[in-house]
Each structure stands twice: as structure tokens, then as C-alpha cells.
């Protein structure tokens, strides 16, 4: 599946993908996550404008519609994965892993030594999945100031209701 930069007209599609991907959290007792609204269009646009938003597209669709996306940010010298989502209708085809590999290649080209992310530790398609993709859990003493700030924002948003971890992998 092709991966490319997000086009401006596709920003609402990212919201739709996020809503669809989030619904499965309801099935594991996390309805608040399932109901959480996606990032606003202006925020998504800032990632796009910074060159840190990519989509994976359905090559079979006539217009190459996005079926997954990844947003990243520069954080403490690394490339931080803010969000990666794949529409459930396209899940289990390696698209999330492909997006992560694309981000890692981008990080390496930019001189960033690693990818980082924060995620739920006990959700099978979160921390265990990222571990299979080469990420390792960081202990509290290994957290950078930027990762600590991310975790503080997440806690303020209520995400600490469920166990979370910070993870890192070489680019």
C-alpha cells in the first residue's frame, strides 16, 4: 500500500479513520476512549503543514483513499509518534507497521536517532503490538523532559485511568 503525505482535503478522512479505529476500545471496557473526539482539523493541518502527517492508501480504490495515518512531532531530538490509526476494515494487513517504518525512515533522514510514543500498556493492539514492531518500554528514569510533558498532558486528559507507558525504538 502506498504511503504519502496527507493532502489538505483528506484531513476530515483522518477524523473518520480515528473514530472508526477507536470504536473497538468500547469492547474492552474503555468507552471513554471510544467516544473521545479526534483532533480538530486545524491541529491535523498543522501536522500536515510541518510535513509530519502521512497516510497509507488503498491502492485498489480509484482515488487512492486513505485507510490509515500517522502523525508525528519532533520531541527531544527524536521523532515522536503522536497518533497512528488504521481503519478497522483495513486492519491486520501490516499497514500500521508500514506507517511506523515510514516514520522511522523519515526520522533517520532527519538525523533523529529514534521514534518514541506513549500508549496503553495492557491493550493488545497498543504496547504489545509496538513491542513486536521493535519498541521497548522506557522506565521512569529514562524519560526525557518532553516525554514527561506528554505524559502530564495525557494524565490531565484522563488517560491515566488505564496503565500507560512510554516506548522507544531506533530509527
N, C-alpha and C positions, 0 to 999 in steps of 0.2 A: 504494500500500500504506500502510495506517495506521501511524503511529509513536506510541508511547505509553510511559509509564513501565512498568518491569518490575514484575510482580506477584510477591509472595513465592513462590507455588507454582511460578513459572516459572524460578526460579534453576537447578534441575537441567537444564532445557532449554538454558540458556545453555552449560552444560558440554558437552552433546551437540552443540550447534552448533559449539563451538570444536574439539572432537575431529574432527568431520566436515570442517570447513574446513581443519584442519591436515594432514589426510592427503595433500594434494597436494604438500606440501613433500618428501615421500618421493620423488616423481617427478623432482625436480630436485636430488637428492643431498643433501638436508638431513633425514635420517631422525630426527635428534635433535629437531628442531622438530616433526616429525610425531608423535613419541612423548611430547612434553612434556605433562604433565597440565595441564588448565585450572585456573583459580583455584578455591580451595576455596569452598564455599557461604557460609561466614561472611564472606569477603572480598567476594564478589559482593553479599551482603546489605548490607554497609557502603556500597557504591556506590549501591545502591537506596535505602537509608535517607537518604543525602545528596542524593537527587534527581538523581543523575548517572549513571543507567543507563536506557537506552531500548531498546525492541525495535521492530522492524518486523515486522508480522504478515501472514500470508497471509489476505487478505480472503475468499478462496474457501473456506477451511476453516471449518467450522461454529462452531468456538470461537475463531477468530482466533489460531491458534497462532503463536508467534514463529518466524521463519525467519532472523533476523539481529539483532544487537545492537551497541550501542556503550556503552562505559564511559568516563567522563571524570573528571578531577580538576582542582582549581584549582592552578595552578603559576606562581609569579612574576607574578601578575596576569592570566595567560592561562588559557584552558581547554585542558587537555592531554588528548588522546585516548589513553587507556591501551590500549584494545582496540576493534577493530571487526571483526566476523566475520559472514559470511553463509553459510548452509548451501549447499553446492555445488549442491543441487537447485534452489535459487532464485537462483543466481549469474547474472551478466550481464543483470540486469534493472534496474540503477540503484539497487538497494537500499542498497548501501554509500554511494553518493553522497548518497542521500536522508538517511541517518543522519548523515552529515557536515554536510549543510545544516541539519538539525535542531539539531545541536550548535552550529553557528555562530550560528543564531538565538538559542539559549539563551544563548550567550556574550555576544552583543550586548545582550540584555535585562538581563544581569547586569553590564554595563559592562566586560566583558573585551574587549580590543581584538583578540585573535587566538586561533586554535587552533594548538596545537603537537602534534607527535607524533615518535616515533622509529620507524625502520623499516629493513628491509633494502634496500640501495641497488640491488642487481642482480636482485631478484626482480620479474618483470613486474607482478604484482598488488600490489606494495608501492610503493616510491618512484616508479617511472614512473606508476603509477595515481594516486598522490596529487598528483603534478605536474599531471596532467590535471584534477584537482579544485581546482587553484589554490594548492597548497602550493609553497613554494620551499625548497631546501636551504639550511641555515644553515652558514656557515663557522665554524670553531672559535672565532674571536674574537667571534662573535655569540651564543654560547651563554650562557644565563642560569645562575645558580648551580643552580637547580632542574633544568634540563636536564642540566647536568653531573652532578648527583647521580643522575638517572635513568640516564644512560649508564654511570656507575660500577656501579650495581646490575645493569644488563644485562651488563656485562663480567664481573662476579662470577658471574653465572648461566651464563656461557659463550656468550653471544650474539655476542661479538666474533670468533668463529671465522669469521663471514661479515661482509663490509663492511656497516656501518650508518651511517645519517645521521639528523640532527635536521632537521625541516621545520616551517615556519610559514606560515600564511595569515591574512589579515584575517578577522575575524568578520563 
